[in-house]
């Protein structure tokens, strides 16, 4: 009996000791016991990117909105709100890019010289939406060698390269290039032909804008300008001509579009100067500084003579092609009344969700991610102008965040910067939820104008009396459109704008395309974690041992 009792007591004490030792594991709030005089190691809190749960907790604690770092993309940011809701802001065009340290940073297209680049592409932007590289040029390049007619074969110079969706795509020029003059996102290569400059621009939307500037009537008579040609090269992508729309698609091996060259155009300097609408256009080409200030660099403006360029592609559906633009066929260079200098593009765009303008004057032309060569920023155009009979409608397509699927939308607001109007006279515009757009969208191939959301009258960007300003569309219908996207799990959402009266010159408007954003507040159903079982404290089980 004594032995049995002694064993029961001994085993009970052992179990009690084990229970005590395990208590810190069962009770996380219990402070660790210091051992002797040894200092405990203090581990700092994690400084990694803040995820949604951490942002929600911090917003609740601080009563401020908190960015969800792990949800940031080039076109999107999400915040946790103190109310417990989430807020996501979506943009049609990229707003940020990862820098050399792998951190998200604002897009900075300022061009710099990278020193002696082994590949000859030493002109590069600080932090572009997609990586691009421009030719360093050469101080010793002979004028006589920089000619379409006399360039040796193969005598191609890589003019520009762009990395997009895992592919490198290059433009080549048939001859040597001079060292460029840099101006923000622009690189000007002077006198690539007698009386002809070449301009490259890093685009806000991602990609490369390219333009020939024909400065004088004498320069326009050169045999080399009757048909302008560029080489296109890629080891992993192919180039395919879409002849009906006069554009070139850049496709991966699966046939997916990764970039595009929209319909190329030529135009003169007769257009209205958007910076000084009541002044004569700026046309001096006396120096590179003057060339970079030309009014015509903003693109085809009201009053300009313009023409779509016939396109052909040698090496169609291959990775080595030659893009030819038949300038002579347009008759623009010899047309009575044209004002020099003249401008000849094309542009190469990355395949962002992006935006486009449908233009009635050129009903089968693609103006996908249209270009402004003055600054690299682009203007979407809406309304009518009587100088050339131009009528535009514009569309923006945003990537719609899949996290919003199943959520209850409590607020939605779309806004865009109106940076030019025909005057300060208000006119009404209609805002729609539309069908989807693509690089093939034209006036004759518009998406459906499915749901009218809101009408507003406004005029901004003409003078100091009505300066540039954002216009917001944020009524119940806009919220309902965002809710429809959430209910159906849309991957993108497209909006369109058009003038209510499309025969009224006072409706002519331009909008900074990359400023367009959709901001949505929403409640996400949250699953509560399972309850944590209560800890077992000081429990000792009696044990009987038979001997």
Secondary structure by P-SEA (a helix, b strand, c coil): caaaaaaaaaaaaaaaaaaaaacccccccccccccccbbbbbbccccccccaaaaaaaaaaacbbbbccccccccbbbbbccccbbbbbbbccccbbbccccccccccccccccccccccccccccccccbbbbbcccccccccccccccccccccccccccccccbbbbbbcccccccccccccbbbbccccccbbbbbbbcccbbbbbbbbbccccccccccccbbbbbbbbccbbbbbcccccbbbbbccccccccccccccccccccccccccccccccccccaaaaaaccccccccccbbbbbbbbbbccccccbbbbbbccccccccccccccccbbbbbbbbccccccbbbbcccccccccccccccccbbbbbbbbbccccccbbbbbbbbcccccccccccbbbbbbbbccccccbbbbbbbbbccccccccccccccccccccccccccccccccccbbbbbbccaaaaaaaaaaaaacccbbbbbbbbccccccccccccccccbbbbbbbbccccccccccccccbbbbbbbbcc
